[in-house]
């Protein structure tokens, strides 16, 4: 791999064609010297998050993937094609976040001060050998921090912190999280333990119950169990959790959570109200592990809501000062509370390997892949 001084880099691109296909390819690009308040990062590590797959695959069917002269082609259904019309013909860079070493800086004092430092950034285009960003977009890591430890500094940590922040801002006192054995879910478990927040973890396999209990989680319920609804209701009674963050999206899980919240709210009796309890129950869908429709069976009164939750609007809502406080907490607790683990590390070229692609596109809980562009 040539260094920045050569003026050439390589990056992954995803292009939607007029023929209803998605073409994935690794393309060369010129690495221009950074100007003024910019820095040039040699990217060492970048995770594959579910949000990255939206840009990478554009909703294409992974089972249609074929290799074609160094690139990969996937077919779009008519519905998926209509949803990405604005992308037709545009080679989109991929990779939301990553970490690396600053190899050059513009002439601003901040940019110059970062040369040689390990930094992380949430800037897009991180599945590439180099990325130029504004110096103030960088999260500067402590001396000696390995880029692999800093690769997942933003999406999962800030999402987990955003959940607890949203809980507090909306006057809830405990929360529910689904697909809770994921890297993000394990971070949230550690945050809630440290901050004294009651947390109900919903997982889909027995071994995930054992995993989280071994990490100190008190309330873990298995949605594949015959006693799931009863177990969930009991956990909600004990915790008083009235806000949930759902990574699944499709199916009846969000509805089941609301029903159990209603049952928990009325468990201690009280005056009958034909409109249900007055306790507000909130489910935020933040992921789409199940791409099917969200099914709502209204059996939980009238004090409820289902909505969407995304990190960028949340960060804009809380403002730059509070967002920076959350980022600094991530930096200070990077190898503890916000540590990530990976089941596979792949090179930039291996992102286009068909077997690798089919594996990481499954978005399986507990299976996280790291891209190392310099390998």
TADAMO-V789472 format. One record per backbone hydrogen bond with DSSP energy under -0.5 kcal/mol. CO is the residue of the C=O (numbers start at 1). NH is the residue of the N-H. Records with the same first field share a line. If there is no record, write none. Layout:
CO=NH  NH
This chain:
3=6
4=7
7=31
9=29
10=129
11=27
12=94
13=25
14=92
15=23
16=89
17=20
20=76
21=17
22=24  74
23=15
24=72
25=13  27
27=11
29=9
30=32
35=38
36=108
37=135
38=106
39=41  133
40=103  104
41=43  131
42=101
45=99
46=371
47=49
48=369
49=52  53
50=54
51=55
52=56
53=57  58
54=58
57=60
60=62
61=64  75
62=65
66=73
68=71
71=68
72=24
73=66
74=22
75=61
77=81
78=82
79=83
80=84
81=84
82=85
84=87
85=88
87=16  90
89=91
90=16  92
92=14
94=127
95=126
96=123  124
98=121
99=44  45
100=119
101=42  103
102=116
104=40
108=112
109=113
110=114
111=114
112=115
114=117
117=102
118=141
119=100
120=139
121=98  123
126=128
127=12
129=43
131=41  133
133=39
134=137
135=138
138=140
139=120
142=145
146=149  150
147=150  151
150=153
152=157
154=158
155=159
156=160
157=161
158=162
159=163
160=164
161=165
162=166
163=167
164=168
165=169
166=170
167=172
168=171
173=198
174=242  243
175=200
176=245
177=202
179=182
182=186
183=187
184=188
185=189
186=190
187=191
188=192
189=193
190=194
191=195
192=196  197
196=198
198=175
199=201  219
200=177  202
201=203  221
202=179  180
203=223
205=208  209
206=209  210
207=211
208=212
209=213
210=214
211=215
212=215  217
213=216
218=220
219=201
221=203  223
222=225
225=228
227=231
228=232
229=233
230=234
231=235
232=236
233=237
234=238
235=239
236=240
242=282
243=176
244=284
245=178  247
246=286  287
247=289
248=250  290
250=253
251=295
252=256
253=257
254=258
255=259
256=260
257=261
258=262
259=263
260=264
261=265
262=266
264=267
266=269
273=276
275=302
277=303
281=305
282=244
283=285  307
284=246  286
285=309
289=291
290=250
293=251  295
294=296
295=255  297
296=298
297=299
302=304
303=281
305=283
307=285
310=314
311=315
312=316
313=317
314=318
315=319
318=322
319=323
320=324
321=325
322=326
323=327
324=328
325=329
326=330
327=331
328=332
329=333
331=334
333=336  338
336=339
344=370
346=372
347=351
348=351
349=352
350=353
353=357
354=358
355=359
356=360
357=361
359=362
360=363
364=367
366=368
368=343  344
369=48
370=346
371=46  373
372=348  375
